[in-house]
């Protein structure tokens, strides 16, 4: 896929280091790794604000859409319109829907159809891929 923001691996590493991103942020966002459940810094955070792509700063979610899914990763029931691109993921013997930043292609996590009303969606995100900007 083609995304508006393009960088080399070295540039992404520099950007993430300059932002003080978590040590695994490059592997999660650029190589589609997944952090272990219940280990991410935002799994239990309920502050008011907005969540952005750790790589490019794209506004992804409002904190008011975050909910406790009990799955071990920060979960949201609604993304900012146009902020996320969905891609079919058939890795690891499963069929899932991967979510990536629509601006830079950073892997964020997956979306499932088992979330709460009104959308019925659960955007299951890696903490290492997102950045909370508190109000």
Secondary structure, DSSP 8 states (H G I E B T S, - for coil): ---S----HHHHHHHHHHTT--TTHHHHHHH-----TT-STTTT---SEEEEETTT--EEEEGGGEE--SSSSEEES---TTSEEEEEE-GGG--EEEEEETTT--EEEEEES---TTTT-EEEE-GGGEEEEE-
